[in-house]
Amino acid sequence: MSFRAPVQPFLSHIRTFTSSNTLWAKSTKQRLAFEHASVPPYPYGPSQIYKQSNFGLYGLQKIRFGNIVSKKNEIKTRRHWRPNVHFKRLWSESLGVQIRLRITTRVLRTVDKCGGLDEYLLGSKARRIKELGMGGWKLRWRIMQTDKVKERFRKEREALGLPPLEGEVNAEGVADEAGRLEAIAQIDQELAKGVEVTVGEVDLQEGEVDEVDASEESFMEEKSPRDGRIVV
């Protein structure tokens, strides 16, 4: 006769404990759609290979694969190399706050060479736009909404002899002014709480998140650089 331990009736209905938030359980596609709802669409689309790079400054770096070859028997062993990613606090001149973000050492050297985070994000070349990724594109848009950067662009247009822009609000392709102000207010709330903003992170203390319909096939579809034009 087999002995079986008695089951406590008061413990049978208790679910397994978990500390993960429902927002973090969403897929990368839904999370990006929520964070970039009021931000102009990124011309290159999200990264489908190394999805972690969508929430930081990785500079097109991904996991690399190769072999370890022994000198004696020339036996090959598969291995991989991950990007050297760090959490750093970088100063933003236009926002006037420390920005905490994920950044690789290669991008960190480029930021130092450019003269600061703002100069790196405001680069106008197609290669720089592609290096930013989804996280850098969102931060670039927020910096371009500040009065200091707007005044800088206005002086550059005057020096080139170009007329001033009439609709500067929708110059980057924002749907409407209300969505622009709402996105700016959301980021400014994070700045007011901890005097720093984290790229790719969301506030867990806020209310519920609206559901996003991701059933369409063209939703957040990745576009090649040849299909779309970059307007800066």
N, C-alpha and C positions, 0 to 999 in steps of 0.2 A: 504494500500500500504506500503510495507516494505521498509525501508530506508537502502541502502547499501553504504558503504563508497567507494569513488572512488579509484581505484588502480593506483598508479603512474607508468606510462609506463617505466620510466628510472630506476626503481628499480626492475622490474619483471625479468630481466635476470641475476641479480647478485646472485651468489651462496653463501651459508652459509659460514661464516668465520670460519676457523679452524687453529689452531696453531700446530697441530700434524704433525710430519715429516713422509714421506712415508716409511722410514726405520723402524720406530716404529710400523707401521701398519702391518708389516709382522708377520707371526705366529712364535711361539717359535721354531718350528722345522727349519724354514728357517733362523732365526737369529742365532741359534746355528751352523748350517751348514756353514754360512758365517764366523763366528768368529773362527771356528775350522777347516777351510779348509786345513791349512798347519800344523795342530797340530796332533800328533798321536791319533788314536781313543781311546776313554775312554772305558776301558773293561766292565764297568757296565752300560754304556749307560745313556741317560738323564733321569731325574726324570719325570714321567708322572702324578704323583699324586699332588705334590706341585711344580709347574714349576718355582716358584720364586727362589727356592733353586738352580737352575741351574746357577745363576748369582751371587754367593757369597759363603761364608763358613758357612754352616748351620749345618754340622755335623749330617746328617740323621734326623734332627728334622723337623717335619711336624705339621700340625694343628691337635690337639687332640679334641675328642668329648666326652661328658659325660652328667651328670645330676646334677641339683641342687635339693636336697631333703630337703623339709621343715621339721623341727623338730616336728611341731604340728600335721599336717595332712599327712605327708609323701607324699606330692605331688611332682612329678618329673617334672622338667622343663629342657628342653634340652639347652645345652650351648656348647661353644667351647673355646679352649685355643690356642692362636697363639704363635709361638716362639718369644722370646725376642730378636729382631733383632735391631742392631745399625749400624750406619755408623762410622767407625773408620779409623784412619791413623796409619798404622803399618810400622815400619822401616825394610827394607830389606838390610841385610849386603852384599849380592852378587850383587844386583843391585845398591845399594847406594842411594836409593830414598825412600820417603814416599809413601806407597801404600794405597789408599783410597778404601775401600771395605765394603760390607755388611757382618756382622759377628754376630753370636749369642753370648750371654754371656757365654754359656757352652764351645764353641770353644775358646773364648777369654781366659778362665781359662786354657784350655789345651795348648794354645800357650805360655802363661806365664810359665806353668810348663815345657814345652819342652825347653825353653830358647830362644824363638824368632820365628818369622814367617818362616824363612828359615828352621829351624830345624823341625817345624811342617809339612811343605810341603814336605820335603825330607824323611819323614818316609817311611820305606820299608815294614811294615806289611800290610796284606790284609785289615785289619780293617781300617787302616789309609787311604789307597787308596780309599776305599768305602766312607769314610767320606768326602773326598775332593769335590766330585761332579764335574760337568763340569767346573765350574769357577776355582776351586782349581787345577784341572788337567791342565788347560791352563797355570795358573801361575806357577805351578810346572815345566812344560816343559820349560818355559822361563828362570827360574832360573837355570835349568840344562844346559843351553847353555852358561852360563858365564864361564870365564876362572877360576875364583876362585873355583867354584864347580867342574869343570873338573879336576883341580889340586888336589882337595880333594879326588875325586874318584880314581885318578891315584895312590895316596899315599896309599889308602886303599887296592888297588889291589897288590901293591908291598909288603905291610906288610903281606898279606895273601899268598904271593908267586905265584900269578897268572900272566900270561903273559899279556902285554898291549893289549888293543883292537885295531884291525886294522881299522875297519870302525866305529869310534866313531860318525861320522855324522849321520849315520842311525841306531844307537844303539836303539833308542826309536821307530823305525818303521816309520820314516818320509819318504815320497815318494821319494824326491830327495833333493839335496843340495840347488837348487834354491828356492824351496818352503820354506825350513827352513830359508834361509836368508831373504826372503820376509816377513815371519811372524815376525822375529826378528826386521826387519826394521820398520814394522808397529807399534809394541809396543814401540820401541825406539822413534818414532815420538811423541807419547803421552807423553813419559817421558821428551822429550826436550821442550815441550810446557809449561806444568804447573809444572814441577818437581814432578809430581805424576801421577800415573796410576790408573784408576778405573776399577775394575774387573766387567765384564758384561756390561759395557757402551761402546758406539761407538762414534766416532767423527762425529758430525753433520755437520761440515764445509767441510768435504771432498766431493769428487765427487759422482757420482751415484754408486750404488751397483749392481754388476752383479746378474742377475736372477738365482735362484737355482731351479733345477728340482726336485720336491718332489713327483713326481707321482709314483715312485717305492715303492713297499710295504716294501722292506727291507731297505729303506732309514732311517738312524738314529734310527734303531730298538733297543729297550732296551733288553739287554742281562742279563741273570741271572748269578750270580757268579759261578755256577757249570758248565756252558757251556764253558766259556773261562778261560784261565790261565793268571795270572798276571805275567809279566816279568818286573822286575825293575833293 
